[in-house]
């Protein structure tokens, strides 16, 4: 394993490469993407530490190998947080290790609050990385601003280590809310749940989470969740108004929970699929199309997040099931990502939705520019 202790060592190590490497952070998301054929692993674990944290400026800068837990602890001490609520893949993938902030950024990992706060890449202010030629590249800074030319910060978020190896990241952080409330409707079918979540998200009450958890054993136990956060008085007022709105929408009773952190962690990490066999798909579609997609694909389980725009499906581990999922996602102009599956299925079916010819040409051009020798995670993002 190649384990550089600094950005300089990383640059030299990549410049000296003669064969492909698999880039690794904390090792918690190694099952994402198509399997990489590489003789060695390049670890970013040595590039760790918070180099700058200014709570008053809502800015944090850290090395890519810094454990996410270390960052969250530092933020919590100042009553702040990463607003995009990054998912922990370990329960779903059955992996070990410790998530790192570089891995979160490389995979653009975001949770339920994306509907209100945006994705991981939207919170990224700046990046430093080493490209496939061993050159150090810097883009962005420590404040939000308009950019001229290439926005490499957004490009690196979600590039899965195929364009360069992240060494340092700057993030915008936000204060923790004073209070939160989660409204729960029970017994809704998928279409009714999406309609209720759409009504909530379209309201002026600043919803920060909207998810639906069907119960195949007992449809009456299906839960539809809507979250609001903020100052205590504001949350109390908005919860009352939202309860009235959802009650009218669903023609049912609405429960209001003041403490539901574990419930949203269950939504965020898709824990309902963690101990169940099968392939797990993450599918982005228009919220109104989510129930139709689930109905068209034979599945073992379904979960909805982002108001219905993110559909998690549990299916059989087969090429036939993969073909059906991809076909339905394409028909609905969505994107299906194979998140959990045996290596053989990830190799045969690919992990990501096939790109259009025009987009594939752009992607190939970027890889040729940033990794001309094709040494960094080759094939990881291949469809």
C-alpha beads as a LAMMPS data file, in Angstrom:
LAMMPS data file: protein, C-alpha beads

383 atoms
382 bonds

1 atom types
1 bond types

-500.0 500.0 xlo xhi
-500.0 500.0 ylo yhi
-500.0 500.0 zlo zhi

Masses

1 110.0

Atoms # bond

1 1 1 0.000 0.000 0.000
2 1 1 1.176 3.513 -0.852
3 1 1 0.668 5.772 2.183
4 1 1 1.960 9.319 1.634
5 1 1 2.181 11.516 4.714
6 1 1 1.965 14.834 2.872
7 1 1 0.717 16.402 -0.344
8 1 1 4.305 16.603 -1.590
9 1 1 4.836 12.880 -1.018
10 1 1 1.517 12.140 -2.717
11 1 1 2.498 14.130 -5.788
12 1 1 5.796 12.308 -6.073
13 1 1 4.143 8.928 -5.533
14 1 1 1.642 9.532 -8.332
15 1 1 4.305 10.900 -10.666
16 1 1 6.312 7.697 -10.118
17 1 1 3.394 5.333 -10.777
18 1 1 3.783 2.799 -13.539
19 1 1 0.517 0.901 -12.966
20 1 1 -3.053 1.780 -11.895
21 1 1 -3.918 2.256 -8.222
22 1 1 -7.138 2.171 -6.250
23 1 1 -7.548 5.335 -4.186
24 1 1 -8.743 4.699 -0.644
25 1 1 -9.798 6.968 2.199
26 1 1 -11.240 5.266 5.250
27 1 1 -12.225 2.102 3.389
28 1 1 -15.932 2.413 4.187
29 1 1 -17.113 2.885 0.596
30 1 1 -14.861 0.480 -1.285
31 1 1 -17.910 -1.324 -2.665
32 1 1 -19.157 1.746 -4.563
33 1 1 -18.636 1.860 -8.320
34 1 1 -17.310 -0.754 -10.705
35 1 1 -14.467 -2.828 -9.210
36 1 1 -11.046 -1.351 -9.957
37 1 1 -8.348 -3.595 -11.369
38 1 1 -5.256 -2.328 -9.600
39 1 1 -2.184 -3.952 -8.122
40 1 1 -1.803 -1.415 -5.299
41 1 1 -3.900 0.804 -3.036
42 1 1 -3.141 4.494 -2.556
43 1 1 -4.266 5.611 0.908
44 1 1 -5.029 9.191 1.909
45 1 1 -5.145 8.337 5.621
46 1 1 -1.921 10.249 6.272
47 1 1 -3.399 13.513 4.970
48 1 1 -5.389 14.260 8.094
49 1 1 -6.047 17.089 10.484
50 1 1 -8.141 20.259 10.710
51 1 1 -5.875 23.073 9.546
52 1 1 -8.374 25.914 9.908
53 1 1 -11.672 26.295 11.728
54 1 1 -13.284 29.713 12.082
55 1 1 -16.710 29.278 13.698
56 1 1 -17.527 32.958 13.250
57 1 1 -16.853 32.719 9.523
58 1 1 -18.634 29.345 9.258
59 1 1 -15.552 27.894 7.556
60 1 1 -13.562 24.700 8.087
61 1 1 -10.505 23.397 6.219
62 1 1 -9.242 19.843 6.699
63 1 1 -7.033 17.230 5.117
64 1 1 -8.777 14.652 2.971
65 1 1 -7.855 11.808 5.317
66 1 1 -9.422 13.454 8.369
67 1 1 -12.033 11.163 9.953
68 1 1 -15.544 12.529 9.596
69 1 1 -16.110 11.870 13.302
70 1 1 -13.243 14.216 14.178
71 1 1 -14.757 16.986 12.086
72 1 1 -18.244 16.461 13.483
73 1 1 -16.889 16.548 17.035
74 1 1 -15.075 19.838 16.420
75 1 1 -18.190 21.352 14.896
76 1 1 -20.471 20.071 17.665
77 1 1 -18.257 21.766 20.260
78 1 1 -19.179 25.066 18.586
79 1 1 -22.827 24.065 18.054
80 1 1 -22.297 23.764 14.292
81 1 1 -22.597 21.003 11.699
82 1 1 -22.175 19.908 8.095
83 1 1 -25.626 20.777 6.817
84 1 1 -25.711 18.192 4.027
85 1 1 -26.022 15.332 6.541
86 1 1 -23.562 12.804 5.021
87 1 1 -24.693 9.185 4.849
88 1 1 -22.740 6.485 6.678
89 1 1 -22.456 3.577 4.214
90 1 1 -21.108 1.084 6.742
91 1 1 -24.449 -0.429 7.834
92 1 1 -25.628 -0.871 4.256
93 1 1 -22.348 -2.143 2.799
94 1 1 -21.284 -4.124 5.849
95 1 1 -17.926 -2.357 5.730
96 1 1 -15.551 -1.328 8.484
97 1 1 -13.087 1.495 8.709
98 1 1 -13.742 5.131 9.485
99 1 1 -15.359 7.555 6.986
100 1 1 -13.084 10.424 5.943
101 1 1 -14.035 13.867 4.724
102 1 1 -12.187 13.199 1.460
103 1 1 -14.274 10.106 0.816
104 1 1 -17.449 12.045 1.564
105 1 1 -16.465 14.713 -0.970
106 1 1 -15.182 12.283 -3.614
107 1 1 -18.542 10.462 -3.592
108 1 1 -20.628 13.628 -3.030
109 1 1 -22.299 11.884 -0.091
110 1 1 -25.453 13.678 1.001
111 1 1 -28.412 12.833 3.208
112 1 1 -32.082 13.762 3.719
113 1 1 -31.360 17.464 4.266
114 1 1 -30.262 17.802 0.639
115 1 1 -33.783 18.981 -0.234
116 1 1 -33.118 22.134 1.772
117 1 1 -29.352 22.537 2.271
118 1 1 -28.034 21.092 -0.991
119 1 1 -25.501 18.342 -1.618
120 1 1 -21.973 17.919 -0.290
121 1 1 -20.505 19.677 -3.330
122 1 1 -22.728 22.707 -2.627
123 1 1 -21.006 23.146 0.751
124 1 1 -17.500 22.808 -0.676
125 1 1 -15.671 26.135 -0.891
126 1 1 -12.290 24.977 -2.152
127 1 1 -10.174 21.933 -2.919
128 1 1 -6.570 20.912 -3.320
129 1 1 -5.793 17.699 -5.167
130 1 1 -3.060 15.889 -7.040
131 1 1 -3.895 14.933 -10.615
132 1 1 -2.816 11.833 -12.518
133 1 1 0.456 13.453 -13.578
134 1 1 1.469 14.229 -10.001
135 1 1 0.674 17.942 -10.241
136 1 1 -0.892 19.815 -7.305
137 1 1 -4.033 21.673 -8.322
138 1 1 -5.901 24.247 -6.212
139 1 1 -9.322 25.704 -6.902
140 1 1 -11.764 27.801 -4.900
141 1 1 -11.068 29.358 -1.538
142 1 1 -12.572 29.824 1.906
143 1 1 -15.631 31.898 1.028
144 1 1 -18.577 31.485 -1.329
145 1 1 -18.079 33.506 -4.510
146 1 1 -18.772 33.487 -8.206
147 1 1 -16.141 31.695 -10.264
148 1 1 -14.628 32.374 -13.641
149 1 1 -13.437 29.452 -15.729
150 1 1 -13.576 25.850 -14.557
151 1 1 -15.313 25.187 -11.248
152 1 1 -13.090 22.297 -10.192
153 1 1 -14.587 22.300 -6.700
154 1 1 -17.925 21.067 -8.045
155 1 1 -16.189 18.796 -10.560
156 1 1 -14.205 16.963 -7.885
157 1 1 -17.306 16.434 -5.730
158 1 1 -18.616 13.100 -6.970
159 1 1 -15.655 12.221 -9.218
160 1 1 -14.879 9.079 -7.145
161 1 1 -11.133 9.661 -7.306
162 1 1 -10.978 9.282 -11.096
163 1 1 -9.704 12.794 -11.847
164 1 1 -7.337 13.350 -8.957
165 1 1 -6.637 12.520 -5.330
166 1 1 -8.068 15.059 -2.912
167 1 1 -5.608 16.383 -0.330
168 1 1 -7.450 19.265 1.361
169 1 1 -11.011 20.596 1.404
170 1 1 -12.667 23.791 2.612
171 1 1 -16.313 23.665 3.684
172 1 1 -19.048 26.059 4.603
173 1 1 -20.623 24.915 7.893
174 1 1 -23.868 26.020 9.522
175 1 1 -25.203 26.412 13.065
176 1 1 -27.170 23.579 14.613
177 1 1 -30.865 24.416 14.971
178 1 1 -32.351 25.236 18.347
179 1 1 -35.210 22.787 17.840
180 1 1 -36.675 20.339 15.359
181 1 1 -39.960 18.547 14.793
182 1 1 -40.857 15.532 12.668
183 1 1 -44.424 15.059 11.494
184 1 1 -45.480 11.465 10.884
185 1 1 -48.397 10.264 8.781
186 1 1 -49.191 6.529 8.842
187 1 1 -50.714 4.126 6.374
188 1 1 -50.243 6.116 3.153
189 1 1 -49.560 4.289 -0.083
190 1 1 -46.603 5.439 -2.152
191 1 1 -48.525 7.834 -4.404
192 1 1 -50.408 9.436 -1.505
193 1 1 -47.147 9.776 0.446
194 1 1 -45.421 11.545 -2.443
195 1 1 -48.386 13.885 -2.792
196 1 1 -48.200 14.703 0.918
197 1 1 -44.436 15.291 0.807
198 1 1 -44.824 17.469 -2.294
199 1 1 -47.423 19.586 -0.505
200 1 1 -45.119 19.973 2.496
201 1 1 -42.088 20.864 0.394
202 1 1 -44.149 23.346 -1.593
203 1 1 -45.310 25.088 1.566
204 1 1 -43.549 28.148 3.064
205 1 1 -42.538 26.185 6.176
206 1 1 -38.916 25.371 5.215
207 1 1 -38.977 21.572 5.277
208 1 1 -35.534 19.986 5.816
209 1 1 -36.466 16.344 5.269
210 1 1 -39.251 14.403 3.558
211 1 1 -39.170 10.591 3.409
212 1 1 -41.535 7.642 3.079
213 1 1 -40.902 4.215 4.594
214 1 1 -43.393 1.600 3.356
215 1 1 -43.990 -1.524 5.430
216 1 1 -44.523 -4.546 3.149
217 1 1 -45.683 -6.647 6.095
218 1 1 -48.430 -4.242 7.087
219 1 1 -49.254 -1.285 4.779
220 1 1 -51.014 0.402 7.707
221 1 1 -47.609 0.789 9.389
222 1 1 -46.082 2.757 6.488
223 1 1 -44.587 6.011 7.768
224 1 1 -44.353 9.307 5.904
225 1 1 -41.958 11.749 7.579
226 1 1 -41.615 15.509 7.254
227 1 1 -38.976 17.427 9.245
228 1 1 -38.616 21.102 10.112
229 1 1 -35.804 22.776 12.072
230 1 1 -34.966 26.193 13.464
231 1 1 -35.719 28.438 16.424
232 1 1 -38.014 26.839 18.984
233 1 1 -40.912 29.273 18.601
234 1 1 -40.721 29.095 14.814
235 1 1 -40.652 25.301 14.824
236 1 1 -43.685 25.160 17.117
237 1 1 -45.650 27.486 14.849
238 1 1 -44.637 25.761 11.617
239 1 1 -45.298 22.301 13.069
240 1 1 -48.857 23.322 13.841
241 1 1 -49.437 24.738 10.389
242 1 1 -47.851 21.728 8.697
243 1 1 -49.925 19.360 10.797
244 1 1 -53.069 21.081 9.559
245 1 1 -51.844 20.983 5.960
246 1 1 -50.887 17.299 6.070
247 1 1 -54.026 16.295 7.916
248 1 1 -56.134 17.904 5.208
249 1 1 -53.959 16.350 2.498
250 1 1 -54.041 12.809 3.915
251 1 1 -57.402 12.866 5.709
252 1 1 -55.722 11.327 8.728
253 1 1 -54.095 12.009 12.090
254 1 1 -50.576 13.462 12.109
255 1 1 -48.158 12.701 14.937
256 1 1 -45.529 15.293 15.881
257 1 1 -42.179 14.121 17.317
258 1 1 -39.767 16.530 18.985
259 1 1 -36.926 13.984 19.046
260 1 1 -36.383 11.874 15.944
261 1 1 -32.617 11.849 15.304
262 1 1 -32.461 8.041 15.232
263 1 1 -35.360 7.896 12.795
264 1 1 -33.624 10.254 10.376
265 1 1 -30.361 8.314 10.754
266 1 1 -32.351 5.245 9.671
267 1 1 -33.563 7.149 6.610
268 1 1 -30.112 8.580 5.869
269 1 1 -28.263 5.268 6.056
270 1 1 -31.031 3.100 4.515
271 1 1 -30.793 0.814 7.538
272 1 1 -33.960 -0.997 6.543
273 1 1 -31.946 -2.774 3.833
274 1 1 -28.770 -3.301 5.873
275 1 1 -29.450 -6.879 6.986
276 1 1 -31.500 -7.993 3.992
277 1 1 -29.928 -9.860 1.046
278 1 1 -30.163 -8.375 -2.421
279 1 1 -28.814 -5.620 -4.637
280 1 1 -29.423 -2.038 -3.506
281 1 1 -30.151 0.709 -6.046
282 1 1 -30.173 4.477 -5.557
283 1 1 -32.393 6.013 -8.215
284 1 1 -32.956 9.728 -8.839
285 1 1 -36.198 10.585 -10.629
286 1 1 -38.858 13.267 -10.552
287 1 1 -40.760 12.783 -7.281
288 1 1 -44.019 12.197 -9.136
289 1 1 -42.369 9.309 -11.047
290 1 1 -41.012 7.477 -7.983
291 1 1 -44.081 5.300 -7.265
292 1 1 -44.436 4.386 -10.949
293 1 1 -40.805 3.283 -11.102
294 1 1 -41.175 1.131 -7.977
295 1 1 -44.348 -0.432 -9.382
296 1 1 -42.636 -1.257 -12.697
297 1 1 -39.562 -2.950 -11.191
298 1 1 -39.894 -6.283 -9.336
299 1 1 -38.331 -5.548 -5.960
300 1 1 -37.882 -6.834 -2.430
301 1 1 -38.170 -3.464 -0.730
302 1 1 -38.471 0.270 -1.413
303 1 1 -37.694 3.495 0.466
304 1 1 -38.219 7.108 -0.606
305 1 1 -36.197 10.185 0.339
306 1 1 -35.974 13.785 -0.928
307 1 1 -39.750 14.036 -1.183
308 1 1 -39.854 11.005 -3.484
309 1 1 -37.058 12.160 -5.796
310 1 1 -34.648 9.575 -4.389
311 1 1 -35.858 5.975 -4.568
312 1 1 -33.953 3.197 -2.827
313 1 1 -34.776 -0.239 -4.250
314 1 1 -33.794 -3.688 -3.018
315 1 1 -33.815 -6.203 -5.893
316 1 1 -32.498 -9.620 -6.775
317 1 1 -28.779 -9.802 -7.522
318 1 1 -29.059 -10.517 -11.235
319 1 1 -28.241 -8.959 -14.588
320 1 1 -31.918 -9.278 -15.535
321 1 1 -32.985 -7.156 -12.553
322 1 1 -30.252 -4.634 -13.336
323 1 1 -31.429 -4.359 -16.941
324 1 1 -34.999 -3.699 -15.790
325 1 1 -33.939 -1.044 -13.280
326 1 1 -31.783 0.763 -15.830
327 1 1 -34.462 0.617 -18.514
328 1 1 -37.128 2.064 -16.224
329 1 1 -34.779 4.783 -14.957
330 1 1 -33.927 5.743 -18.535
331 1 1 -37.601 5.747 -19.540
332 1 1 -38.329 8.208 -16.739
333 1 1 -35.193 10.267 -17.503
334 1 1 -33.701 9.295 -14.172
335 1 1 -30.374 7.900 -12.995
336 1 1 -29.892 4.509 -11.333
337 1 1 -26.760 3.785 -9.314
338 1 1 -25.932 0.277 -8.127
339 1 1 -24.819 0.915 -4.544
340 1 1 -24.555 -2.602 -3.145
341 1 1 -24.001 -5.817 -5.110
342 1 1 -21.422 -8.588 -5.465
343 1 1 -18.309 -7.581 -7.402
344 1 1 -19.335 -9.800 -10.332
345 1 1 -22.636 -7.952 -10.757
346 1 1 -20.992 -4.547 -10.372
347 1 1 -18.516 -5.579 -13.067
348 1 1 -21.155 -6.865 -15.495
349 1 1 -23.919 -4.314 -14.904
350 1 1 -21.772 -1.291 -14.095
351 1 1 -22.476 1.022 -11.203
352 1 1 -23.818 4.127 -12.922
353 1 1 -26.473 4.982 -15.470
354 1 1 -24.968 4.858 -19.000
355 1 1 -24.119 8.328 -20.293
356 1 1 -25.386 9.798 -23.525
357 1 1 -22.715 9.911 -26.279
358 1 1 -22.236 13.663 -25.841
359 1 1 -21.810 13.422 -22.068
360 1 1 -19.553 10.372 -22.406
361 1 1 -17.290 12.367 -24.726
362 1 1 -17.043 15.181 -22.164
363 1 1 -16.274 12.709 -19.375
364 1 1 -13.564 11.017 -21.442
365 1 1 -12.052 14.395 -22.269
366 1 1 -11.897 15.358 -18.596
367 1 1 -10.253 12.074 -17.643
368 1 1 -7.719 12.495 -20.445
369 1 1 -6.916 15.976 -19.185
370 1 1 -6.616 15.214 -15.478
371 1 1 -5.400 11.599 -15.586
372 1 1 -3.801 11.128 -19.025
373 1 1 -2.192 7.806 -18.064
374 1 1 -5.432 6.357 -16.695
375 1 1 -3.901 5.370 -13.349
376 1 1 -6.421 6.655 -10.784
377 1 1 -9.366 4.351 -10.054
378 1 1 -9.602 3.322 -13.721
379 1 1 -13.079 2.143 -14.706
380 1 1 -14.698 2.964 -11.351
381 1 1 -17.304 5.216 -12.922
382 1 1 -17.804 3.164 -16.069
383 1 1 -21.441 2.303 -16.749

Bonds

1 1 1 2
2 1 2 3
3 1 3 4
4 1 4 5
5 1 5 6
6 1 6 7
7 1 7 8
8 1 8 9
9 1 9 10
10 1 10 11
11 1 11 12
12 1 12 13
13 1 13 14
14 1 14 15
15 1 15 16
16 1 16 17
17 1 17 18
18 1 18 19
19 1 19 20
20 1 20 21
21 1 21 22
22 1 22 23
23 1 23 24
24 1 24 25
25 1 25 26
26 1 26 27
27 1 27 28
28 1 28 29
29 1 29 30
30 1 30 31
31 1 31 32
32 1 32 33
33 1 33 34
34 1 34 35
35 1 35 36
36 1 36 37
37 1 37 38
38 1 38 39
39 1 39 40
40 1 40 41
41 1 41 42
42 1 42 43
43 1 43 44
44 1 44 45
45 1 45 46
46 1 46 47
47 1 47 48
48 1 48 49
49 1 49 50
50 1 50 51
51 1 51 52
52 1 52 53
53 1 53 54
54 1 54 55
55 1 55 56
56 1 56 57
57 1 57 58
58 1 58 59
59 1 59 60
60 1 60 61
61 1 61 62
62 1 62 63
63 1 63 64
64 1 64 65
65 1 65 66
66 1 66 67
67 1 67 68
68 1 68 69
69 1 69 70
70 1 70 71
71 1 71 72
72 1 72 73
73 1 73 74
74 1 74 75
75 1 75 76
76 1 76 77
77 1 77 78
78 1 78 79
79 1 79 80
80 1 80 81
81 1 81 82
82 1 82 83
83 1 83 84
84 1 84 85
85 1 85 86
86 1 86 87
87 1 87 88
88 1 88 89
89 1 89 90
90 1 90 91
91 1 91 92
92 1 92 93
93 1 93 94
94 1 94 95
95 1 95 96
96 1 96 97
97 1 97 98
98 1 98 99
99 1 99 100
100 1 100 101
101 1 101 102
102 1 102 103
103 1 103 104
104 1 104 105
105 1 105 106
106 1 106 107
107 1 107 108
108 1 108 109
109 1 109 110
110 1 110 111
111 1 111 112
112 1 112 113
113 1 113 114
114 1 114 115
115 1 115 116
116 1 116 117
117 1 117 118
118 1 118 119
119 1 119 120
120 1 120 121
121 1 121 122
122 1 122 123
123 1 123 124
124 1 124 125
125 1 125 126
126 1 126 127
127 1 127 128
128 1 128 129
129 1 129 130
130 1 130 131
131 1 131 132
132 1 132 133
133 1 133 134
134 1 134 135
135 1 135 136
136 1 136 137
137 1 137 138
138 1 138 139
139 1 139 140
140 1 140 141
141 1 141 142
142 1 142 143
143 1 143 144
144 1 144 145
145 1 145 146
146 1 146 147
147 1 147 148
148 1 148 149
149 1 149 150
150 1 150 151
151 1 151 152
152 1 152 153
153 1 153 154
154 1 154 155
155 1 155 156
156 1 156 157
157 1 157 158
158 1 158 159
159 1 159 160
160 1 160 161
161 1 161 162
162 1 162 163
163 1 163 164
164 1 164 165
165 1 165 166
166 1 166 167
167 1 167 168
168 1 168 169
169 1 169 170
170 1 170 171
171 1 171 172
172 1 172 173
173 1 173 174
174 1 174 175
175 1 175 176
176 1 176 177
177 1 177 178
178 1 178 179
179 1 179 180
180 1 180 181
181 1 181 182
182 1 182 183
183 1 183 184
184 1 184 185
185 1 185 186
186 1 186 187
187 1 187 188
188 1 188 189
189 1 189 190
190 1 190 191
191 1 191 192
192 1 192 193
193 1 193 194
194 1 194 195
195 1 195 196
196 1 196 197
197 1 197 198
198 1 198 199
199 1 199 200
200 1 200 201
201 1 201 202
202 1 202 203
203 1 203 204
204 1 204 205
205 1 205 206
206 1 206 207
207 1 207 208
208 1 208 209
209 1 209 210
210 1 210 211
211 1 211 212
212 1 212 213
213 1 213 214
214 1 214 215
215 1 215 216
216 1 216 217
217 1 217 218
218 1 218 219
219 1 219 220
220 1 220 221
221 1 221 222
222 1 222 223
223 1 223 224
224 1 224 225
225 1 225 226
226 1 226 227
227 1 227 228
228 1 228 229
229 1 229 230
230 1 230 231
231 1 231 232
232 1 232 233
233 1 233 234
234 1 234 235
235 1 235 236
236 1 236 237
237 1 237 238
238 1 238 239
239 1 239 240
240 1 240 241
241 1 241 242
242 1 242 243
243 1 243 244
244 1 244 245
245 1 245 246
246 1 246 247
247 1 247 248
248 1 248 249
249 1 249 250
250 1 250 251
251 1 251 252
252 1 252 253
253 1 253 254
254 1 254 255
255 1 255 256
256 1 256 257
257 1 257 258
258 1 258 259
259 1 259 260
260 1 260 261
261 1 261 262
262 1 262 263
263 1 263 264
264 1 264 265
265 1 265 266
266 1 266 267
267 1 267 268
268 1 268 269
269 1 269 270
270 1 270 271
271 1 271 272
272 1 272 273
273 1 273 274
274 1 274 275
275 1 275 276
276 1 276 277
277 1 277 278
278 1 278 279
279 1 279 280
280 1 280 281
281 1 281 282
282 1 282 283
283 1 283 284
284 1 284 285
285 1 285 286
286 1 286 287
287 1 287 288
288 1 288 289
289 1 289 290
290 1 290 291
291 1 291 292
292 1 292 293
293 1 293 294
294 1 294 295
295 1 295 296
296 1 296 297
297 1 297 298
298 1 298 299
299 1 299 300
300 1 300 301
301 1 301 302
302 1 302 303
303 1 303 304
304 1 304 305
305 1 305 306
306 1 306 307
307 1 307 308
308 1 308 309
309 1 309 310
310 1 310 311
311 1 311 312
312 1 312 313
313 1 313 314
314 1 314 315
315 1 315 316
316 1 316 317
317 1 317 318
318 1 318 319
319 1 319 320
320 1 320 321
321 1 321 322
322 1 322 323
323 1 323 324
324 1 324 325
325 1 325 326
326 1 326 327
327 1 327 328
328 1 328 329
329 1 329 330
330 1 330 331
331 1 331 332
332 1 332 333
333 1 333 334
334 1 334 335
335 1 335 336
336 1 336 337
337 1 337 338
338 1 338 339
339 1 339 340
340 1 340 341
341 1 341 342
342 1 342 343
343 1 343 344
344 1 344 345
345 1 345 346
346 1 346 347
347 1 347 348
348 1 348 349
349 1 349 350
350 1 350 351
351 1 351 352
352 1 352 353
353 1 353 354
354 1 354 355
355 1 355 356
356 1 356 357
357 1 357 358
358 1 358 359
359 1 359 360
360 1 360 361
361 1 361 362
362 1 362 363
363 1 363 364
364 1 364 365
365 1 365 366
366 1 366 367
367 1 367 368
368 1 368 369
369 1 369 370
370 1 370 371
371 1 371 372
372 1 372 373
373 1 373 374
374 1 374 375
375 1 375 376
376 1 376 377
377 1 377 378
378 1 378 379
379 1 379 380
380 1 380 381
381 1 381 382
382 1 382 383
